[in-house]
Amino acid sequence: MAPSPTGRFHLGGARTALFDYLLARKTGGQ
């Protein structure tokens, strides 16, 4: 997903960050 100057990037970024956070917890990562 490429960065976008529109508001979609913020939503997508937050969603990705949340997904990474949950995945890290599930795998016992940082």
Helices and strands as residue ranges (DSSP letters): H 8-27
